[in-house]
Amino acid sequence: MSVMPGISRQVAAVQSVLFKAACPDCRARFELAAGALRLAIGASRRTTFYSFTCPECGSAVRKPAGERIVELLTGGGVRTLRLHSSV
């Protein structure tokens, strides 16, 4: 099996992306790697959000994600879950 030239550099670039975040509970500001974030994409703005655990106080944080945030997080390698409506 062969690996295409440049693939390993692209993977390394995605893995090194850091996102600035803040905790609404303890007000700490920090940077998180893509692996520390989760993105859920729902059918509306109300059901599209990202989440993480605050490294300072341990609180579970959930924040709304608009189009630009979704674009940045997916481009940075954040794992994404697509939510389906049960209509």
DSSP file (Angstrom, degrees, kcal/mol; ACC not computed):
  #  RESIDUE AA STRUCTURE BP1 BP2  ACC     N-H-->O    O-->H-N    N-H-->O    O-->H-N    TCO  KAPPA ALPHA  PHI   PSI    X-CA   Y-CA   Z-CA
    1    1 A M              0   0    0      0, 0.0     2,-0.3     0, 0.0     0, 0.0   0.000 360.0 360.0 360.0 133.7    0.0    0.0    0.0
    2    2 A S        -     0   0    0      0, 0.0     2,-0.5     0, 0.0     0, 0.0  -0.762 360.0-137.3-109.2 156.2    1.4    3.4   -0.9
    3    3 A V        -     0   0    0     -2,-0.3     3,-0.1     4,-0.0     5,-0.0  -0.925  25.4-117.9-111.2 133.1    0.8    6.8    0.7
    4    4 A M    >   -     0   0    0     -2,-0.5     3,-1.8     1,-0.1     4,-0.4  -0.449  38.5-100.0 -69.3 139.2    0.3    9.8   -1.5
    5    5 A P  T 3  S+     0   0    0      0, 0.0    -1,-0.1     0, 0.0     0, 0.0  -0.317 107.1  22.2 -57.8 138.1    2.9   12.5   -1.1
    6    6 A G  T 3> S+     0   0    0     -3,-0.1     4,-1.9     1,-0.0     5,-0.2   0.193  90.9 105.3  92.9 -17.5    1.7   15.4    1.1
    7    7 A I  H <> S+     0   0    0     -3,-1.8     4,-2.4     1,-0.2     5,-0.2   0.937  79.2  50.4 -63.8 -46.4   -0.9   13.4    3.0
    8    8 A S  H  > S+     0   0    0     -4,-0.4     4,-2.2     1,-0.2    -1,-0.2   0.861 109.3  52.2 -63.1 -34.1    1.1   13.0    6.2
    9    9 A R  H  > S+     0   0    0      2,-0.2     4,-2.0     1,-0.2    -1,-0.2   0.894 109.3  49.9 -66.9 -39.2    1.7   16.8    6.2
   10   10 A Q  H  X S+     0   0    0     -4,-1.9     4,-2.0     2,-0.2    -2,-0.2   0.916 111.1  48.4 -66.0 -42.5   -2.0   17.5    5.8
   11   11 A V  H  X S+     0   0    0     -4,-2.4     4,-2.3     1,-0.2    -2,-0.2   0.916 111.1  50.7 -63.3 -43.1   -2.9   15.2    8.7
   12   12 A A  H  X S+     0   0    0     -4,-2.2     4,-1.3     1,-0.2    -1,-0.2   0.878 108.5  52.7 -63.1 -37.4   -0.2   16.7   10.9
   13   13 A A  H  < S+     0   0    0     -4,-2.0     4,-0.2     1,-0.2    -1,-0.2   0.904 110.2  47.4 -65.8 -40.6   -1.6   20.2   10.2
   14   14 A V  H >< S+     0   0    0     -4,-2.0     3,-1.3     1,-0.2    20,-0.3   0.903 110.3  52.8 -66.3 -40.5   -5.1   19.2   11.1
   15   15 A Q  H 3< S+     0   0    0     -4,-2.3    -1,-0.2     1,-0.3    19,-0.2   0.758 105.7  54.5 -67.4 -24.4   -3.9   17.5   14.4
   16   16 A S  T 3< S+     0   0    0     -4,-1.3    -1,-0.3    -3,-0.2     2,-0.2   0.407  78.8 119.4 -92.5   3.6   -2.0   20.7   15.4
   17   17 A V    <   -     0   0    0     -3,-1.3    17,-0.9    -4,-0.2     2,-0.4  -0.508  45.1-164.8 -70.9 132.6   -5.0   23.0   15.2
   18   18 A L  E     -A   33   0A   0     -2,-0.2     2,-0.4    15,-0.2    15,-0.2  -0.951   4.8-152.6-118.5 142.0   -6.0   24.7   18.5
   19   19 A F  E     -A   32   0A   0     13,-3.0    13,-2.8    -2,-0.4     2,-0.3  -0.937  15.4-128.7-115.0 134.2   -9.3   26.4   19.1
   20   20 A K  E     +A   31   0A   0     -2,-0.4     2,-0.3    11,-0.2    11,-0.2  -0.636  39.5 165.0 -78.8 136.7   -9.7   29.3   21.6
   21   21 A A  E     -A   30   0A   0      9,-2.7     9,-2.3    -2,-0.3     2,-0.3  -0.932  23.4-151.5-146.5 167.2  -12.5   28.7   24.1
   22   22 A A  E     -A   29   0A   0     -2,-0.3     7,-0.2     7,-0.2     6,-0.0  -0.992  17.7-126.2-144.0 149.5  -13.9   29.9   27.3
   23   23 A C     >  -     0   0    0      5,-2.3     4,-1.4    -2,-0.3     5,-0.1  -0.846   7.8-155.4 -97.5 126.0  -16.0   28.4   30.2
   24   24 A P  T  4 S+     0   0    0      0, 0.0    -1,-0.1     0, 0.0    37,-0.0   0.708  92.3  51.4 -71.7 -18.5  -19.2   30.2   31.1
   25   25 A D  T  4 S+     0   0    0      1,-0.1    -2,-0.0     3,-0.1    36,-0.0   0.956 127.3  15.1 -82.9 -56.2  -19.0   28.7   34.6
   26   26 A C  T  4 S-     0   0    0      2,-0.1    -1,-0.1    33,-0.0     0, 0.0   0.515  94.0-130.5 -98.7  -5.2  -15.5   29.5   35.8
   27   27 A R     <  +     0   0    0     -4,-1.4     2,-0.1     1,-0.2     0, 0.0   0.605  51.4 154.9  66.5  14.4  -14.7   32.1   33.2
   28   28 A A        -     0   0    0     -5,-0.1    -5,-2.3    -6,-0.0     2,-0.4  -0.418  32.7-148.2 -69.7 148.4  -11.4   30.4   32.3
   29   29 A R  E     +A   22   0A   0     -7,-0.2     2,-0.3    -2,-0.1    -7,-0.2  -0.959  31.9 143.3-118.5 138.7   -9.9   31.0   28.8
   30   30 A F  E     -A   21   0A   0     -9,-2.3    -9,-2.7    -2,-0.4     2,-0.4  -0.928  45.1-102.8-160.2 176.1   -7.9   28.3   27.2
   31   31 A E  E     -A   20   0A   0     -2,-0.3     2,-0.4   -11,-0.2   -11,-0.2  -0.939  30.3-162.5-115.5 140.4   -7.0   26.5   23.9
   32   32 A L  E     -A   19   0A   0    -13,-2.8   -13,-3.0    -2,-0.4     2,-0.1  -0.952  16.6-126.0-123.9 141.6   -8.4   23.1   23.0
   33   33 A A  E >   -A   18   0A   0     -2,-0.4     3,-1.9   -15,-0.2     4,-0.3  -0.421  36.6-103.7 -75.5 160.4   -7.2   20.6   20.4
   34   34 A A  G >  S+     0   0    0    -17,-0.9     3,-1.4     1,-0.3    45,-0.5   0.826 119.9  62.2 -55.4 -34.5   -9.7   19.3   17.9
   35   35 A G  G 3  S+     0   0    0      1,-0.3    -1,-0.3   -20,-0.2    42,-0.0   0.664  96.2  59.4 -68.2 -16.5  -10.0   16.0   19.7
   36   36 A A  G <  S+     0   0    0     -3,-1.9    17,-0.5    16,-0.0     2,-0.3   0.511  99.4  70.4 -89.0  -5.7  -11.3   17.8   22.8
   37   37 A L    <   -     0   0    0     -3,-1.4    42,-0.6    -4,-0.3     2,-0.4  -0.801  59.9-162.7-113.2 153.3  -14.3   19.2   21.0
   38   38 A R  E     -Bc  51  79B   0     13,-2.1    13,-2.6    -2,-0.3     2,-0.5  -0.993   6.8-155.9-131.3 141.4  -17.5   17.7   19.5
   39   39 A L  E     -Bc  50  80B   0     40,-2.3    42,-3.0    -2,-0.4     2,-0.5  -0.972   4.0-166.8-120.1 128.9  -19.8   19.2   16.9
   40   40 A A  E     -Bc  49  81B   0      9,-3.3     9,-2.2    -2,-0.5     2,-0.6  -0.972   5.7-160.6-115.4 124.9  -23.4   18.3   16.5
   41   41 A I  E     + c   0  82B   0     40,-2.9    42,-2.9    -2,-0.5     7,-0.2  -0.918  17.3 175.8-110.2 114.7  -25.2   19.5   13.4
   42   42 A G        -     0   0    0     -2,-0.6     6,-0.1     2,-0.4    42,-0.1  -0.288  47.3 -89.4-104.1-169.6  -29.0   19.5   13.6
   43   43 A A  S    S+     0   0    0     -2,-0.1     2,-0.3     4,-0.1     5,-0.1   0.617 105.6  25.0 -79.4 -13.3  -31.8   20.6   11.3
   44   44 A S  S >  S-     0   0    0      1,-0.1     3,-0.5     0, 0.0    -2,-0.4  -0.854  88.9 -96.6-141.6 175.5  -31.8   24.2   12.7
   45   45 A R  G >  S+     0   0    0     -2,-0.3     3,-1.1     1,-0.2    20,-0.4   0.849 120.8  58.5 -62.9 -34.0  -29.7   26.8   14.5
   46   46 A R  G 3  S+     0   0    0      1,-0.2    -1,-0.2    18,-0.1    -3,-0.0   0.778 109.5  43.0 -67.9 -25.8  -31.1   25.7   17.8
   47   47 A T  G <  S+     0   0    0     -3,-0.5     2,-0.6    18,-0.0    -1,-0.2   0.232  95.0  88.6-107.1  13.8  -30.0   22.1   17.3
   48   48 A T    <   +     0   0    0     -3,-1.1    17,-2.1    -7,-0.2     2,-0.3  -0.957  56.6 135.1-112.6 119.9  -26.5   22.9   16.0
   49   49 A F  E     -BD  40  64B   0     -9,-2.2    -9,-3.3    -2,-0.6     2,-0.3  -0.960  43.6-131.4-154.9 165.9  -23.9   23.2   18.7
   50   50 A Y  E     -BD  39  63B   0     13,-2.7    13,-2.8    -2,-0.3     2,-0.3  -0.915  24.2-166.7-122.4 156.9  -20.4   22.3   19.8
   51   51 A S  E     +BD  38  62B   0    -13,-2.6   -13,-2.1    -2,-0.3     2,-0.3  -0.964  13.6 160.0-143.3 158.0  -19.4   21.0   23.2
   52   52 A F  E     - D   0  61B   0      9,-2.0     9,-3.2    -2,-0.3     2,-0.5  -0.962  39.1-104.8-163.2 168.4  -16.3   20.3   25.4
   53   53 A T  E     - D   0  60B   0    -17,-0.5     7,-0.2    -2,-0.3     6,-0.1  -0.919  39.8-115.6-104.6 129.4  -15.3   19.8   29.0
   54   54 A C     >  -     0   0    0      5,-2.9     4,-1.7    -2,-0.5   -32,-0.0  -0.457  16.8-150.9 -64.5 125.0  -13.7   22.7   30.7
   55   55 A P  T  4 S+     0   0    0      0, 0.0    -1,-0.2     0, 0.0   -23,-0.0   0.687  92.5  49.8 -71.7 -15.8  -10.1   21.7   31.5
   56   56 A E  T  4 S+     0   0    0      3,-0.1    -2,-0.0   -28,-0.0   -27,-0.0   0.923 130.3   8.7 -86.8 -50.4  -10.1   24.1   34.5
   57   57 A C  T  4 S-     0   0    0      2,-0.1    -1,-0.0   -29,-0.0    -3,-0.0   0.525  92.1-121.2-113.6  -8.8  -13.3   23.2   36.4
   58   58 A G     <  +     0   0    0     -4,-1.7     2,-0.1     1,-0.2     0, 0.0   0.521  56.4 152.8  82.6   4.8  -14.6   20.1   34.6
   59   59 A S        -     0   0    0     -6,-0.1    -5,-2.9     1,-0.1     2,-0.6  -0.394  49.6-119.8 -68.6 143.6  -17.9   21.6   33.6
   60   60 A A  E     -D   53   0B   0     -7,-0.2     2,-0.4    -2,-0.1    -7,-0.2  -0.766  35.0-160.7 -81.0 123.9  -19.6   20.2   30.5
   61   61 A V  E     -D   52   0B   0     -9,-3.2    -9,-2.0    -2,-0.6     2,-0.4  -0.908  14.2-177.2-114.7 135.0  -20.0   23.2   28.1
   62   62 A R  E     +D   51   0B   0     -2,-0.4   -11,-0.2   -11,-0.2    -2,-0.0  -0.995   8.0 176.8-132.1 125.6  -22.4   23.4   25.2
   63   63 A K  E     -D   50   0B   0    -13,-2.8   -13,-2.7    -2,-0.4    -2,-0.0  -0.959  33.8-103.0-130.8 146.7  -22.4   26.4   22.9
   64   64 A P  E     -D   49   0B   0      0, 0.0     2,-0.5     0, 0.0   -15,-0.3  -0.320  31.3-149.5 -64.8 149.9  -24.4   27.3   19.7
   65   65 A A        -     0   0    0    -17,-2.1   -18,-0.0   -20,-0.4   -17,-0.0  -0.945   9.8-165.9-128.0 111.5  -22.6   26.9   16.4
   66   66 A G     >  -     0   0    0     -2,-0.5     4,-2.6     1,-0.0     5,-0.2  -0.159  46.3 -81.7 -79.4-176.9  -23.4   29.1   13.5
   67   67 A E  H  > S+     0   0    0      1,-0.2     4,-2.3     2,-0.2     5,-0.1   0.888 129.1  49.3 -56.7 -43.9  -22.3   28.5    9.9
   68   68 A R  H  > S+     0   0    0      2,-0.2     4,-2.4     1,-0.2    -1,-0.2   0.910 111.7  48.2 -65.5 -42.6  -18.9   30.1   10.4
   69   69 A I  H  > S+     0   0    0      2,-0.2     4,-2.9     1,-0.2     5,-0.3   0.919 111.1  51.3 -63.5 -43.5  -18.2   28.1   13.6
   70   70 A V  H  X S+     0   0    0     -4,-2.6     4,-2.6     1,-0.2     5,-0.3   0.924 110.9  49.2 -58.1 -44.8  -19.3   24.8   11.8
   71   71 A E  H  X S+     0   0    0     -4,-2.3     4,-2.1    -5,-0.2    -2,-0.2   0.922 113.5  45.4 -61.2 -46.0  -16.9   25.6    8.9
   72   72 A L  H  X S+     0   0    0     -4,-2.4     4,-1.4     2,-0.2    -2,-0.2   0.920 115.2  46.4 -65.8 -44.4  -14.0   26.3   11.2
   73   73 A L  H  <>S+     0   0    0     -4,-2.9     5,-2.5     2,-0.2     4,-0.2   0.924 114.9  44.9 -67.8 -44.3  -14.5   23.3   13.4
   74   74 A T  H ><5S+     0   0    0     -4,-2.6     3,-1.3    -5,-0.3    -1,-0.2   0.904 113.4  51.3 -66.4 -39.2  -15.0   20.8   10.6
   75   75 A G  H 3<5S+     0   0    0     -4,-2.1    -1,-0.2    -5,-0.3    -2,-0.2   0.773 107.8  54.3 -66.1 -25.7  -12.0   22.3    8.7
   76   76 A G  T 3<5S-     0   0    0     -4,-1.4    -1,-0.2    -5,-0.2   -59,-0.2   0.374 123.0-102.2 -91.2   3.9  -10.0   21.9   11.9
   77   77 A G  T < 5 +     0   0    0     -3,-1.3     2,-0.2     1,-0.3    -3,-0.2   0.643  62.1 160.1  90.8  14.8  -10.7   18.2   12.3
   78   78 A V      < -     0   0    0     -5,-2.5    -1,-0.3    -6,-0.2   -40,-0.1  -0.528  48.4-107.3 -71.9 134.8  -13.4   18.3   15.0
   79   79 A R  E     -c   38   0B   0    -42,-0.6   -40,-2.3   -45,-0.5     2,-0.4  -0.393  39.3-152.3 -63.4 136.7  -15.5   15.1   15.1
   80   80 A T  E     -c   39   0B   0    -42,-0.2     2,-0.5    -2,-0.1   -40,-0.2  -0.920  14.6-164.6-121.1 137.7  -19.0   15.8   13.8
   81   81 A L  E     -c   40   0B   0    -42,-3.0   -40,-2.9    -2,-0.4     2,-0.6  -0.984  14.0-147.1-118.4 125.3  -22.3   14.2   14.6
   82   82 A R  E     -c   41   0B   0     -2,-0.5     2,-0.4   -42,-0.2   -40,-0.2  -0.835  14.3-147.3 -94.2 120.3  -25.2   14.8   12.3
   83   83 A L        -     0   0    0    -42,-2.9     2,-0.4    -2,-0.6   -36,-0.0  -0.699   8.8-152.7 -88.9 136.0  -28.5   14.8   14.1
   84   84 A H        -     0   0    0     -2,-0.4     2,-0.2   -42,-0.1   -42,-0.0  -0.870  14.0-125.3-108.8 141.4  -31.6   13.5   12.3
   85   85 A S        -     0   0    0     -2,-0.4     2,-0.7     1,-0.1   -43,-0.0  -0.589  10.5-142.5 -82.3 148.0  -35.1   14.7   13.1
   86   86 A S              0   0    0     -2,-0.2    -1,-0.1     1,-0.2    -2,-0.0  -0.623 360.0 360.0-109.9  72.0  -37.7   12.0   13.8
   87   87 A V              0   0    0     -2,-0.7    -1,-0.2     0, 0.0    -2,-0.0   0.415 360.0 360.0 -92.2 360.0  -40.7   13.5   12.1
